[in-house]
Amino acid sequence: MTPEWFLWYGMAVGLTYAQALDIPFGELLDYVAIEQIKREDFRLRRALTDDEIIPDVR
């Protein structure tokens, strides 16, 4: 990843220029994931039952 990528995403999630360059890569990826969830209107899927997860294969 390039510094421009860090800056663009870092500043898109509200970090300053210095913070975007100083933040650890893993933490920046967390912020990016959170921002993507917010922008893409994430909706929870329904919870699957045990029978749906593990089908009867007999």
Residue frames as qw, qx, qy, qz and C-alpha x, y, z in Angstrom:
[[0.000, 0.889, 0.459, 0.000, 0.00, 0.00, 0.00],
 [0.413, 0.432, -0.006, 0.802, 1.15, 3.47, -0.76],
 [0.157, -0.244, -0.442, 0.849, 1.16, 6.49, 1.57],
 [0.292, -0.069, -0.268, -0.916, -1.54, 8.02, -0.62],
 [0.553, -0.312, -0.724, -0.268, -3.82, 5.11, 0.20],
 [0.410, -0.333, -0.632, 0.566, -3.21, 5.62, 3.92],
 [0.009, -0.144, -0.119, 0.982, -3.94, 9.32, 3.59],
 [0.382, -0.166, -0.480, -0.772, -7.09, 8.96, 1.49],
 [0.601, -0.388, -0.685, -0.135, -8.75, 6.36, 3.68],
 [0.418, -0.264, -0.540, 0.681, -7.41, 7.80, 6.93],
 [0.064, 0.092, 0.071, -0.991, -8.74, 11.24, 6.17],
 [0.450, -0.245, -0.585, -0.629, -12.02, 9.77, 4.86],
 [0.597, -0.449, -0.662, 0.064, -12.66, 8.29, 8.31],
 [0.314, -0.918, -0.137, -0.201, -11.81, 11.54, 10.07],
 [0.758, -0.384, 0.000, 0.528, -8.11, 11.24, 10.91],
 [0.045, 0.925, -0.191, -0.326, -5.71, 14.13, 10.47],
 [0.634, 0.667, -0.391, 0.010, -2.84, 14.00, 7.97],
 [0.016, 0.583, -0.753, 0.305, -0.32, 13.12, 10.69],
 [0.667, -0.139, 0.609, -0.406, -2.59, 10.52, 12.29],
 [0.880, 0.403, 0.018, -0.251, -3.25, 8.83, 8.95],
 [0.568, 0.612, -0.532, 0.138, 0.48, 8.37, 8.38],
 [0.079, -0.499, 0.730, -0.460, 1.19, 7.32, 11.98],
 [0.803, -0.141, 0.287, -0.503, -1.63, 4.81, 12.63],
 [0.374, -0.240, 0.886, 0.132, -0.75, 1.08, 12.54],
 [0.272, 0.105, -0.704, -0.648, -1.84, -0.66, 9.34],
 [0.196, -0.301, -0.933, 0.021, -4.20, -3.12, 11.10],
 [0.017, 0.534, 0.524, -0.663, -5.99, -0.35, 12.95],
 [0.218, 0.367, -0.278, -0.861, -6.40, 1.63, 9.73],
 [0.257, -0.065, -0.865, -0.426, -7.94, -1.45, 8.09],
 [0.083, -0.454, -0.812, 0.356, -10.42, -1.64, 10.99],
 [0.131, 0.534, 0.174, -0.817, -11.43, 1.97, 10.39],
 [0.236, 0.225, -0.607, -0.724, -11.78, 1.31, 6.66],
 [0.185, -0.240, -0.945, -0.125, -14.01, -1.71, 7.30],
 [0.004, 0.541, 0.617, -0.571, -16.21, 0.30, 9.66],
 [0.182, 0.472, -0.132, -0.852, -16.53, 3.09, 7.08],
 [0.226, 0.055, -0.802, -0.550, -17.46, 0.60, 4.35],
 [0.108, -0.404, -0.895, 0.156, -20.16, -0.90, 6.56],
 [0.071, 0.582, 0.362, -0.724, -21.58, 2.57, 7.25],
 [0.199, 0.421, -0.361, -0.808, -21.53, 3.63, 3.58],
 [0.258, 0.029, -0.859, -0.441, -22.96, 0.41, 2.17],
 [0.639, -0.230, 0.054, -0.732, -26.00, 0.41, 4.49],
 [0.240, 0.161, -0.950, 0.114, -25.14, -2.88, 6.17],
 [0.736, -0.274, -0.001, -0.619, -28.08, -4.99, 7.34],
 [0.359, -0.323, 0.849, -0.214, -27.82, -7.96, 9.65],
 [0.520, 0.033, -0.747, -0.413, -28.74, -11.28, 8.13],
 [0.802, -0.394, 0.006, -0.449, -31.14, -13.51, 9.96],
 [0.329, -0.499, 0.786, -0.156, -29.63, -16.03, 12.35],
 [0.633, 0.176, -0.683, -0.319, -29.40, -19.54, 10.92],
 [0.842, -0.369, 0.215, -0.329, -30.70, -22.53, 12.85],
 [0.460, -0.443, 0.762, 0.110, -28.58, -25.60, 13.55],
 [0.726, 0.325, 0.606, 0.019, -30.50, -27.54, 10.88],
 [0.496, 0.867, 0.020, -0.045, -29.69, -24.90, 8.26],
 [0.076, -0.819, 0.566, 0.065, -26.02, -24.85, 9.20],
 [0.163, -0.289, 0.942, 0.057, -25.61, -28.63, 9.42],
 [0.709, 0.113, -0.243, -0.652, -28.08, -30.30, 7.05],
 [0.786, -0.127, 0.573, -0.196, -29.29, -33.85, 7.54],
 [0.324, 0.554, -0.649, -0.408, -27.25, -35.89, 5.04],
 [0.465, -0.076, 0.870, -0.143, -28.69, -39.30, 5.82]]
